[in-house]
Amino acid sequence: MTIPNGLIPSEKDICYLGAQQALELFRTGELSPVELLQAQIERAEEVEPQINAFTETFFESAMEQARCAERRYLARSEDVRPLEGLSVTVKDILDQKGARTTYGSLIYRDNIASQDHPVVTRIKQAGGIIHARTATSELAFGWVTATRLWGVTRNPWNIDLTPGGSSGGAAASLAAGTSTFAIGSDSAGSIRVPAALCGVVGYKPPTGRVPDPVEGYDTYNVIGPMARQVADCALLQNVISGVHPSDIASLRDRIEVPSEFPVSSRLRLALATDLGKTAPADNILRVIYRLVDRMRCSGCIVDEPVIDWPSSVSENAKFYAVGLVADSLKRLLESHRADVCGYILSAARIAASCPPSIYSDAAAVARQLYTAVSGILEDYDALICPVVLTNRIGAEQMPWQPNFVNGTRLDSDYDWVVTPHFNMLGQLPAMSVPIGVDENGIPVGIQIVTRSFDDVRAFQVGVAIEKNVSYFSS
């Protein structure tokens, strides 16, 4: 495989080690947490000027933590924790004590967090090393990660393209080999879209699974893990999930995702390719059907049932997202209009035009959606579908700039993604898993959706798909 721009490391590169592999090497003494982190820091120094995934770094303190982890492993200590010595990035919307939480905005450029978000606390308690914070679109509102405060974040596979948004920095860092784990957030696809565009794994947990006292009231919005392998994503998900007293919506039943699944050739999968205004571009469909052929050859059943998708999902999701923050956007613009990006002004205009029935309309569409898929999710192990309709979105492309797929105009706001469906149905787990690259060398992901609150099944299907994909083969 030819790697665009040379920004994707070789699978043999130390900075590209999976978390499970690294932990085993730490335990045997064949690798030190210091060596791995140093490789990732050196990698960041090499590629960050081009991809711009990080907003703030903590390399010096991170190296000290890596040395402490090294001592634990050398001493064969019994208090080695689940993430001991592994690097984790945090999206620049979650508070991290002493660091800036800017939400990608000039308005909050001097906002220093006074305490840790519960997810950040859990990462630290598990031995994770937070060595950097990652770029997001302003106020986590854009499908491209480009802000006036931090500049443009680019896709390591092709720097002319976006890594997606709003967790674009998280995905770009993983793809470039500058971190082992990343924390993202997802209210319409902000984990899954960047994961698909950058060729990494991203998981949207069901609502309430991961505590979030800031956004927990919003059933569309969740915090979730990102990694380069499904099992690694499961490891981080197990660390960050579980009830927390600061979030009334956090679930009391705790799900532990296994680190390994037996190989299953009996999976029943339902494939849907046309969820939006059109089917995905041919370059994406070809990679999806290549996966389908592999799954069928391995003994899995893959059917394509007819699903009656509501036609107004993207419109209702867009109105819901901006309507929820319409008042706060209006107040921000009254005092900070000169500080915000163009797409925030666009969002404010959309918010001003929201119909009064926005929430009842969204609820009605959600009911239609669940009617369409509930039987499928019970009859099959998972629904699999595209994440995006095109993977050719420019690094600075604005929401009002169109794309054309199959002759259909798709504005660059919600028209080209097929993820908001499963935020409207927030109780459904949804995961993006890389399944290869297209003829231009750009990653393609598949979206896995399982029945309500069945996290384990989502990861089981993800592992099965991953095993059928020779992703970084030549």
N, C-alpha and C positions, 0 to 999 in steps of 0.2 A: 504494500500500500504506500502511495505517496502522500506524505503528510503536508497539507497546505501550510505554507509560511514557516514550517519547521517548529511550530510552537507546541505540538503535542509530543510528549516524551515517548521513547521506546518503552514497550512493556517490560523490558529488562532493566530500565532505569530505576534506581533505588527510590526516587521520589514518587514513582508510580505504584509502589507496593500497596496491595490491599490491606485493610486493617487487620483481618484475621491472619494473613501471612506475616505481617509485621509483629503482631503479638506473639506468634509462635517463635519467630526469630529472636525476639526480646527474651523469651523464656529460656531458650537454648543458649543464649549468649552469642549467637552468630551475628547479631546486629544490636546496636545500641539506640535508644531513643534519641540520643544526642546526634548520632550519625544520620538518622532519618530526618530529623528536624533541620539539621545543617544543610542537607541536600535540598530540602524544600525551600529554605531561605535563599540558597544560592540560585535555585531555579527561579524564585520570585524576582531576584535582582536581575536575572537575565530577561525575563519575559514581561514583567510588570509595566515597563515603559510602553509596551505595545498593547497589552490587553487591559490594563488598568482595572483589575478586579478588586483591589484593596482600597479602603478609605483610610484606615489607620492600622499600624502594625505595632507589635509588642515583642519584637524579636529578642531583645536582651533578657527580659523577664521570662520569656518562653524558653530560652536556652537554659536558664537557671532551673526551671521546672523540669526540663528534660534531663538535666544532670541529677536531680533528685530521683526521678523515675529510674534512671540508670542504676543508681545506688540500691534502690529497692530490688531490682532484678538481680543484681550481682549478689546481694545478700540473701537471695531466695526468700524474700520476705513474704509472710502470709497475708500482708495487707495490700497486696497488689490489686488494684481496682480495675473495673471492666474496661476503661479507656486509658489505662496507665501509659503515659508517654506518647499518646497519639494526638496529632494536631487537629484542631477544630476551628473553623471560621464562624463568625456570628454576623448575620445580616444587620445592616445599620438601621434597624428599627427596634431592636431589642436592647433594653438597658443592660449595661455592663459597668459596674461601679468604677468610677474614675475615668471612663472613656466617654467620647462624644457620641450621643445618639442624635444624628442630624436628619434622619429620614430623607437623605439625599437633597436637602433644601438649604439654601442660603439663610432662610428664616431661622433655622435651628443650628447654625454653624457653631455656636458657642454653648450648646446645651450639654452639660456634663452630667452624667447619671450619678445619682447618689446611692443607688443600690442595684443589685443584680436582679434581672428578670428570673423567675423560678427555673426556667430552662437553662439559663446560664449557670445558676447555682448548681443544678444537677450535673452539668457537664464538669464543672470544677470538682465537685465531690466524687465524681467517677474517675478522676485522674486525667481528664482531657486537658489539653494545653491550648488555650485560646491565643493564637499567635497573630491573628488579624481579624479585622472587621471588613465585611464585603459590601460593595456598592449595590444600591438599589435605585430604581427610578424614583423621581421626586414624589414623596408621600406614598411610595409604593403603588403608583397609579399608572405606570406605563408599561407597554409590552417591549419597549427597548430601554436599555439602561444607559441613559445619557442625561446628565444634569449640568446645570450651571456651576454647581458647587464642586463636583468631583470630575467632571468631564465625561468622555465617552468610554464605556466599557465594550470591549470587542470579543468576538468569538475566536478562540484560539485555532479553530479549524480553518477559518478564513476571516481575516481581520476587517474585511469590508462588510461583514454581516454581524448582526446582533447576536449576543448569547441569550437573548430573551429578557423578559422582565416579569415580575419585578425583582426576582432573586437571581439576576443576571451575573453579578459578581461571584456569588456562591458557585454557580455552575461553571463559570469560566475558570475559576481557581482550581476546581477539581479536574477539569479537562486538561489544564496546563500542568498539573502535577505539583501545585504549590500548597496543597493541603490534603489531608486524609479524609476529613469529614467536613460537612457544612450544614449549618442551620438555615432554613429558608422559611418563608410563610406563603400561604396560598389562599386567596379569596376568590379567584376566578381561573386559576391555572398557573400562578406565579412560582410554583415549584416545578410542576410538570412540564411547562413549556420550555423554560431554560434547560431542564434536564434533557429533554428531547433534542433541542437544538445543539447542545454541547456533548451529547453522547455519554451521559451519566445517568445514575438512578436517582429518582426523586419520588418521595412518598407523601401523599396527602392523607393523613389519618382521618378517621371519622371524627366529627365534631365532638369535643369534650375529651378526647383521648389524651391530648397533651395540654397541660394547663396554660392559660393565658389570661391573666387578670385584666389586661388592657383591652383585648378584642374578643374575649370569651363570650360576650353577649351576642356576637354576630355568628350565626350558625354557618354562614358561608366561609368564614375565615378561620384558618388553622395554622399552627406551626408544625413543621415536619422536618425529617432528616433527609440529607442528600449525601451520596457517596458514589464510588465507582463500581461497586458490586452490590448485589441484592443482599447478601448475608451481612455485609458491612452496614448497610442501611438499617437492617434489623437490629444490629448491635446498638446503634445510636438511638433507634426508636425505643428500645427497651429501657435505655437510660433516662430519656426525657419524658416518658409517659407516666401516667398515674395521677390520682387525685391530689389536689393542692388546696389548702384552706383559703387561699386568696382568690380562687376561681370557683364560684358557685356552680358553674356548668361542667366542671371537670368530673369525669366518670370515676365512680368508686371501685368498679370492678377493673382490675389491672390485667391486661393481656401480655403474656410473655411470648414473644415470637421465637421459635426454635432457631438455633444457629445453623442447623442442617435439616434437610428434608430428604426422605428416600426418593429415588428417581421414580417417577410415575409415568407410565405410558397409557394411563386410562383417563387422562383429563378430558373433560368435555368443555369445549370453548365455543362461544358464540361470537362471530366476527361481524362487526358493523363498520362500513366504510363511508357511508353517506349520512352524516349527522348534521350537516350545516347547509349552507346555500348551494354547495356543490360537493362532489367527491374530492379527495386530495389530488394534488398534482401527480402526474404519471410517475415521476421519479420517486415519490414516496410510496405509491401503490405497488410499484415493482418490488421494493424492499419488503413491504408487508406480505405480499403473496409469496415471496421467497421464504419468509419465515413460516407461513402457513404450510407450504410444501414440506418443510423440514419437520414441523410438528406432526403432520399426518404420517410422514414416513416413520416417525418414532412411535407411532401407535395411538396418538391423540386423535380425538374426534374434533373437527373444526367445521361447524355449520355456519350458514349465513341466513339466519331467520329474518323475515320481514319485520321491521320495527317502525311503528308510526310515530316518528319524532315530531314534537311540536315545532312549528316553523319560527316561533318568535323567541327562542331561547337567548340568542346573543343580545337582542334588543332589550329584553327584560332584565338580563343580567347586568347590562351596562347601566340601565336606569336605576336598578337596585343599588349598584355600587356607588354611583355618584349621589343618588338621593339620600343615602345613609349619612353622607358627610356634607350635604348641601349647605347647611347653616354654617358649619365650621369653615368650609371653603369661602363662603361669602364674607365671613368676618376676616379671614386671612387676607383676602384680596383688598378689603377696605384699607388695610394698613400696610400691606406688603406686595401690592401688585407688581411693583418694579423688580421684585426679587425672584419671581417664580418662572418656571419654564413654560413654553408655549402650550404644551399638552395639559398643563394644569389649568390654564385659561380656557382651553377647549373643554375640559371636564366641567369647569364652572358654568360654561354656557349650556352644556347638556343638562346639568343639575337644575338650572333655572327653567328649563323647558320640560322637566319631569311632570307627567300627569299626576293628579292627586291620588289616582288609584294604583300607584306604582307597587305598593306592597301586596295589595290584594291580587293584582295582576301577576306578580311574581309567584305568589302562593298557588294561583290557579295553574300556571305553567308547570310548577313543581309537581302538582298532582297529576297533570297530564303525562309528565315525564315518568313518574313512578308507575303509572298505569301501563306505560309502554314497555318498561324494563323489568318490572317486578317478577313477572312469570319467567322471563329469561334468566334472571339471577337465581331463581330457585331450581330451574331445570338444568342449568349449566354451572360448571365450577367458576366461570368468570365470563364477563363480556370483555372482548378486546376490540380496540378501535384506535384510529389515529389520535395523535395529540394535536397536530397542526395540519392545515391544508397546504401550506407551503413552508419550506425552510430557507427561503431566499429573502428574508427581511433585512433591509439595510441597517447598519449600526446606528444611524441617526434618522431613520425613517419615522415620520410623524404620523399620528393617527388619521389625519385627513388625506394622507397620500395613499393611493390605491395600489392594489396588486390585481392581477388578472390570472385566474386559475380556471382552466377549461372554458375560457371565454367569458367567465363570470367576474364582475368587478367585486373585489373584496377590499373594503377599507381596512386600514391597518389598526383599527381599534379592536373590536371583538369578532370581526367577520372571519378571520383566518385561523382562529383557535377553536377547538372543540372540547374544551375543558370545563367551561362554566356549568355545563349540564350537571356535573357531579359535585359542584359547590351548592347548586340549588338543592340537590339531594345530599346534603352535607353528612348524613349518617353513613354514606357509602364510602368505603376505602377506595382510593384510586392511586395508581402507581404508574410512573413512566419508566420503561426499561429500554435501553438502547438495543437495536436489532440489526445494526449495520450502517453502512454509508451508501449514499446514492452515487450515480456515475460521476458527480462532481466532487466526490470526497467529503460531502457534508452529512453529518449523522442523521439518522431517522430513529425515532422512538415509537414504541407501541404503548397504548394506555390500557391498563388492566383495572377493571372495576368488579368488585365482588359485593355480595349481599351485605346488608347493614351490619356494621360493627364486626365484620369477620376479617379482622386484620390478618390472621394466620393464613387464611386461604389466599389472600392477595399476595403474600410473600411466597407461598408455596407455588403459585402459578408463575410468579416472577422468576423464581429459581429454575423452574422447568423451561421457561422461555430462554433464559440466560444460557442454559446448558445446550440449547439447540442453536446457539448463535456463535460462530467463530468470529468474534468481533474484531480483534486486532490481528487477524491472520493476514499474511502477505498476499 
